[in-house]
Amino acid sequence: MIRPDFETISPDTGHSYKYAYFDKDCPNTNKVKWHYHPEVELVYINTGVGKRQVGTHLSNYKDGNLILVGSYLPHTGFTKGFDENQKEIVIQFKADIFDTPFGHLEELKVIQQLLELSKKGIVFDGAIKEDIGLRMEGLQYESRIDAFLTFVKILYDLARHPEKTILNAEGYAFISSPMENKRLKSIFNYIRDHFMEPIALEDISARVYMTPQSFCRFFKKSTHKTFTTFLNEYRVNHATKLLLESDDDIKAIAYESGFNNSSNFFRNFKKVTQLTPNAYREQMLTNLEA
């Protein structure tokens, strides 16, 4: 197993998991970049829109987020600034937390299956989202044993909940070489910081000391997508967020998302979403108001 070098999570001496609460007055500024860690991470965001980049999956959430990110699964942070009344609750714990002394218990097998599935990333929908969020928030007020029992019940209920979406259907196998991991981290961080600008294949391949041909083979092997496809999907994903958050016209959103002309933007946007930008905005805003 690869030694984690993206984020080190300090243990919570009072519990078997680490609990954190963030809002406008106490924002989460620690995990903006592409990172990974050996701990499993359960994140609840009660409202608002935001971006999900988990493994090779790119999407937006539009009415809060309840997501389980498995051990060593690379991802970016899910909030960047907070709206009024918006909050984020994060629970992090070791993947082997139930191996001993509870590994033999039949009642926990369904949780073990959930944690295995979480290596692909899982989003939960439906009425359970708010219910789980309330229970996660309440953990800070419970005694140690009551909080632990609530924590176990949260995982059990999530394991049995039918409305779940697997984010990386093909899985996401982190590359075995530490050097390749470092390269992938550098690539994703550069895309995140510069996707609004033109990114030449020669330039980004040189950043990780590879020829363009070797870079293309490496990126396709790592993400199951070409670099151009991934970059365009990242830009479209940003555009969908702008369509929901602003009243900017389509041309302005195209340029702010890194597309140098409207026709290229429309073509890639429809390829990813199966809708035109105008149709997407109208449909999503109608759903939000319903």
SULCORSUL-V179432 format. One line per field, one symbol per residue. phi: phi as a letter, one per 30 degrees, with the letter a starting at -180 (. if undefined). psi: psi as a letter, one per 40 degrees, with the letter a starting at -180 (. if undefined). burial: + if it has 24 or more other C-alpha atoms within 12 Angstrom, else -. A space follows every 10 residues. Layout:
phi=???
psi=???
burial=???
This chain:
phi=.dddbcaccd dcdcbdbccb bbaddbdccd bdddaaaddd bcbbbdajca ccbbicdbac cbbiabbccd eiddacdcbb ibddidbbcb bbaddcecdb ccdddddcdd dedddddddc ibccbjdded dddddddded ccdedddddd eddddddddc dddbcddbed ibdddddedd dddddddddd dedbddcdbd eddddddchb dedddddddd ddcibddddd ddddddeddd ddddcbcedd dddeddcjcd addddddddd ddcibdeddd dddddddddd
psi=ihhhedhhhh iheeieihhi hiaddgihed gdihiiieii hhhhhdiiia ihhhbehhii iefahhihhi hehiiiieig ihihehihhh hhiidfdedh eedehddedd dddddddeee hhhhiadddd dddddddede eiiddddddd ddddddddde hdgihhdgde ighhidhddd dddddddddd ddeedeihhi dddddddffi iddddddddd ddeeiidddd dddddddddd ddddeieiid dddddeeehe iddddddddd ddeeiidddd dddddddde.
burial=-----++-+- ----++++++ +++---++-- ++++++++++ ++++++++++ ++++++++++ ++++++++++ ++++++++++ ++---+++++ +++++-++-- -------+-+ ++-+++++++ +++++--++- -++++++-++ ------++-+ ++-++-+++- ---+++++-- +++++----- ++++++++++ ++--++-++- +--++-++-- ----++-++- -++---++-+ ++++++++++ ++++-----+ +-+++++++- ----++-++- -++--+++-+ +--+------
